[in-house]
Amino acid sequence: MDIYIWVGVVIFLALAFDFINGFHDTANAIATTVSTRALSPRMAIILASMMNFLGAVMFTGVAKTIGGKIADPRILEHGVQVVVATLIGAIAWNLLTWWFGIPSSSSHALIGSLTGAVVSSAGFGAINGDGFVDIIKALILSPLIAFAGGFVVMWILKRIFARSSPHQVNKAFRSGQILTAAFQSFTHGTNDAQKAMGIITFALVTAGVQDNTDVIPLWVKISAATAMALGTSIGGWKIIKTMGTKIFKIEPINGFAADITSATVIFTATLTHLPVSTTHVITSSILGVGSAKRFAAVKWDLAGRIVISWIITIPITMVLAALIYQIIALFI
């Protein structure tokens, strides 16, 4: 098959991944806002779609990290086919977890799939060890920071408003949640949409269409941002239900605390060019806020099942993408 046809397949699959990522991760930005009725589901999704697009087109640092830190696309003999296997594996896992309403990580799925496909094609030596470790550190540390941050922010808010009327407090923070939902959606776009941009650029370099991953073409940025926004506009209601209602009963002050914490963590990661899991960060901040509100109120059995899905995502997608690459290699 002609190399440019393979590149076309990559672009199609990458935009499909971004579209699926949009509705898979819509819950990240709006679950608490919808559950507290700060916004109607329709208005929350419109807001999330617009801010996702805006965030996606404004930054490229994370895209460059995905495009060149895990492996050097210039030295892979069959790099475009590696990317095809990567995207098929990540999409399959995203759809499976979305179907069962599990807030798993699209970032973990993509990074695990890319690693598995590269190893399957060129061996472990093709992996950039330092870059891979840096990304894994960010993926592990960011949820821990979000949990601690959510706990601290909620603990402070509890003490500030301890003597205030609960009705007045919730009324004020319900309005504040509109702003934090917008910020949350913006940061989601700055980090998550960058991953598809990076993977398309990776394919363009390995196919010889461009020389390096330092420049993300404008058409790549706009295409990925649009796909993410369109996916967001559909909404992932199963995951919204899990994150917004099943972990613990969220009130507006809790939603505000969780949103501002997770958005800050995600945006900090974007500014340092590190890909993080928006799903993990936001879920962890909700767990931290719930723990500060009342530890026993958190449904830790559900939280445990969510954490297990986080742990298994990278190894499962590595194996899945490696097998898919071997199938694709039969047609190269």
C-alpha positions in Angstrom: 0.0 0.0 0.0 1.3 3.5 -0.9 2.8 5.4 2.1 0.5 8.3 1.5 -2.6 6.1 1.8 -1.2 4.9 5.1 -0.8 8.5 6.2 -4.4 9.2 5.2 -5.5 6.2 7.3 -3.5 7.7 10.3 -5.2 11.1 9.9 -8.6 9.5 9.8 -8.0 7.3 12.8 -6.4 10.1 14.8 -9.4 12.4 14.2 -11.7 9.5 15.1 -9.6 9.0 18.3 -10.0 12.7 19.1 -13.7 12.6 18.4 -14.2 9.6 20.7 -11.9 11.2 23.3 -14.3 14.2 23.2 -17.4 12.2 24.1 -15.4 9.8 26.3 -14.0 12.6 28.4 -16.8 15.2 28.3 -17.7 14.0 31.8 -14.3 15.2 33.0 -15.2 18.8 32.4 -18.9 18.9 33.2 -19.9 16.0 35.5 -19.9 18.1 38.7 -21.6 21.1 37.0 -24.4 18.9 35.6 -24.8 16.9 38.9 -25.3 20.1 40.9 -27.5 21.7 38.3 -25.3 24.7 37.9 -25.9 24.2 34.2 -28.3 22.1 32.2 -26.7 19.2 30.3 -27.2 20.9 27.0 -25.7 24.2 28.1 -22.8 22.4 29.8 -21.9 20.5 26.7 -22.1 23.6 24.5 -19.8 25.4 26.9 -17.4 22.4 27.1 -17.3 22.1 23.3 -16.4 25.7 22.7 -13.8 25.9 25.4 -12.3 22.5 24.3 -11.8 23.9 20.8 -10.3 27.2 22.1 -7.8 25.4 24.4 -6.8 22.9 21.7 -5.8 25.5 19.1 -3.8 27.7 21.6 -1.1 25.2 22.7 1.3 22.7 21.0 3.8 21.7 23.7 2.1 18.4 24.7 1.7 17.5 21.0 5.5 17.8 20.5 6.1 15.6 23.6 3.8 12.9 22.2 5.3 13.2 18.7 8.9 12.7 19.8 9.6 11.8 23.4 8.4 8.2 23.4 10.3 7.2 20.2 12.1 9.0 17.4 9.8 8.8 14.3 12.7 9.3 12.0 14.4 6.0 12.8 11.3 3.7 12.6 11.2 1.7 9.3 7.4 1.2 9.5 6.5 4.2 11.6 3.2 5.0 9.9 2.0 1.4 10.4 3.1 1.7 14.0 0.8 4.7 14.4 -2.1 2.9 12.7 -1.8 0.0 15.2 -1.5 2.6 18.1 -4.7 4.4 17.1 -6.7 1.2 16.6 -5.7 -0.1 20.0 -6.4 3.1 21.8 -9.8 3.6 20.1 -10.8 0.0 20.9 -10.0 0.5 24.6 -11.8 3.8 24.8 -14.9 2.4 23.2 -14.9 -0.6 25.6 -14.5 1.5 28.7 -17.0 4.1 27.5 -19.6 1.3 26.9 -19.3 0.1 30.5 -19.2 3.7 31.9 -15.7 3.4 33.3 -13.8 6.7 33.4 -10.5 5.2 32.1 -7.7 7.3 30.6 -7.5 8.1 26.9 -4.0 9.3 27.5 -2.9 6.0 29.1 -4.6 4.2 26.2 -2.7 6.2 23.6 0.7 6.1 25.3 0.4 2.4 26.1 -0.7 1.6 22.5 2.2 3.7 21.0 4.7 2.0 23.3 3.4 -1.5 22.5 3.3 -0.9 18.7 6.9 0.6 18.7 8.2 -2.4 20.6 6.4 -4.8 18.4 7.9 -3.1 15.3 11.5 -2.3 16.3 12.1 -3.8 19.8 12.6 -2.2 23.2 15.7 -0.3 22.0 13.5 2.0 19.9 11.8 3.4 23.0 13.3 6.6 24.4 13.7 5.6 28.0 14.2 9.0 29.5 11.2 10.5 27.6 9.0 7.5 28.4 9.9 7.7 32.2 9.2 11.5 32.2 5.7 10.9 30.8 4.9 8.0 33.2 6.0 10.1 36.1 3.6 12.9 35.1 0.8 10.3 34.7 1.4 8.9 38.1 2.1 12.1 40.1 -0.7 14.3 38.7 -3.6 12.3 40.2 -1.8 12.2 43.6 -1.3 16.0 43.4 -5.0 16.4 42.4 -6.2 14.3 45.3 -4.1 16.3 47.8 -5.1 19.6 46.2 -8.8 18.7 46.2 -8.6 17.7 49.9 -6.8 21.0 50.9 -9.0 23.3 48.9 -12.2 21.7 50.3 -10.8 21.7 53.8 -10.1 25.5 53.5 -13.5 26.2 52.0 -15.2 24.2 54.8 -13.6 26.4 57.4 -14.2 29.7 55.7 -17.9 29.0 55.2 -18.5 26.9 58.4 -20.9 29.4 59.9 -22.6 30.4 56.7 -26.0 29.4 55.5 -25.7 26.2 53.4 -28.3 27.5 51.0 -26.5 30.8 50.4 -23.2 29.0 50.0 -24.5 26.5 47.5 -26.2 29.3 45.6 -23.0 31.3 45.3 -20.9 28.3 44.3 -23.4 27.1 41.8 -22.7 30.3 39.8 -19.0 29.9 40.4 -19.1 26.5 38.9 -20.0 27.9 35.5 -16.6 29.7 35.5 -14.7 26.6 36.7 -16.4 24.4 34.2 -15.3 26.7 31.4 -11.7 26.7 32.8 -11.9 22.9 33.1 -13.0 22.5 29.5 -10.3 24.9 28.3 -7.5 23.0 30.1 -8.9 19.7 28.8 -8.5 21.0 25.2 -4.9 22.3 26.0 -3.8 18.8 27.0 -6.0 16.1 25.5 -6.5 17.4 22.0 -2.7 17.8 21.7 -2.2 14.0 21.8 -3.9 13.4 18.4 -1.9 16.4 17.0 1.3 14.8 18.2 0.5 11.4 16.8 -0.4 12.8 13.4 2.8 14.8 13.3 4.7 11.6 14.3 3.2 9.9 11.2 4.1 12.9 9.0 7.7 12.8 10.1 8.1 9.0 9.7 6.6 9.2 6.2 9.0 12.0 5.2 6.3 14.6 4.8 8.1 16.9 7.2 11.5 16.9 8.9 10.8 17.0 12.6 8.1 17.3 15.3 9.0 20.8 16.3 6.3 22.4 14.1 2.6 21.3 14.4 0.9 22.2 11.1 -2.0 24.6 11.4 -4.4 22.2 9.6 -3.5 19.5 12.1 -4.3 21.8 15.0 -7.6 22.9 13.6 -8.6 19.4 12.5 -7.8 17.9 15.9 -9.5 20.7 17.8 -12.6 20.4 15.7 -12.8 16.6 16.1 -12.5 17.0 19.9 -15.1 19.7 20.0 -17.6 17.7 17.9 -17.1 14.6 20.1 -17.6 16.7 23.2 -20.9 18.0 21.8 -22.3 14.5 21.9 -21.5 13.8 25.6 -20.6 10.7 27.5 -23.6 10.3 29.7 -22.6 7.0 31.2 -19.3 8.4 32.5 -21.0 11.6 33.6 -23.3 9.6 35.8 -20.4 7.7 37.4 -18.3 10.8 38.1 -21.1 13.2 38.9 -23.3 11.0 41.2 -21.8 7.6 42.1 -18.5 8.6 43.8 -20.2 10.8 46.5 -23.1 13.3 46.7 -21.6 16.4 45.2 -22.9 19.9 46.2 -21.9 23.1 44.4 -19.1 24.0 46.8 -17.6 20.5 46.3 -17.9 20.8 42.5 -16.2 24.2 42.6 -13.3 22.8 44.7 -12.9 19.8 42.5 -13.0 21.8 39.2 -10.6 24.5 40.2 -8.1 22.0 41.6 -8.1 19.6 38.6 -8.1 22.5 36.0 -5.0 24.0 37.8 -3.2 20.7 37.8 -3.9 20.0 34.1 -3.0 23.5 33.0 0.3 23.3 34.9 1.1 20.1 33.1 0.2 21.7 29.7 2.6 24.6 30.4 5.4 22.1 31.2 4.6 20.2 28.0 3.6 17.0 29.9 0.7 14.9 28.9 -1.5 13.9 31.8 -4.7 12.0 32.1 -7.5 14.5 32.5 -9.7 11.6 33.6 -7.4 10.6 36.4 -6.7 14.2 37.5 -10.4 15.1 37.7 -11.5 11.9 39.4 -8.7 12.2 41.9 -9.7 15.7 42.8 -13.3 14.6 43.3 -12.1 11.9 45.6 -9.9 14.4 47.5 -12.8 16.8 47.9 -15.1 14.0 49.0 -12.6 12.9 51.6 -12.3 16.4 53.0 -16.1 16.7 53.1 -16.7 13.3 54.9 -14.4 10.4 54.4 -17.1 7.8 54.9 -19.3 9.5 52.3 -17.0 8.4 49.4 -17.9 5.1 47.8 -14.4 3.6 48.0 -15.4 0.3 46.4 -16.3 2.2 43.2 -13.2 4.3 43.5 -11.2 1.1 43.8 -12.6 -0.3 40.6 -11.8 2.9 38.8 -8.2 2.8 40.1 -7.9 -0.8 38.9 -9.0 0.3 35.4 -6.2 3.0 35.5 -3.6 0.4 36.4 -4.4 -2.1 33.8 -4.9 0.4 30.9 -1.3 0.8 29.8 -0.3 -2.9 29.9 -3.5 -4.0 28.2 -3.2 -1.4 25.4 0.5 -2.2 24.9 -0.3 -5.9 24.3 -3.3 -5.0 22.1 -1.4 -2.6 19.9 1.5 -5.0 19.6 -0.8 -7.7 18.3 -2.5 -5.3 16.0 0.8 -4.2 14.5 1.8 -7.8 13.9 -1.4 -8.3 11.9 -0.8 -5.1 10.0 2.8 -6.2 9.2 1.4 -9.1 7.2 0.2 -6.6 4.6 3.3 -4.3 4.5 
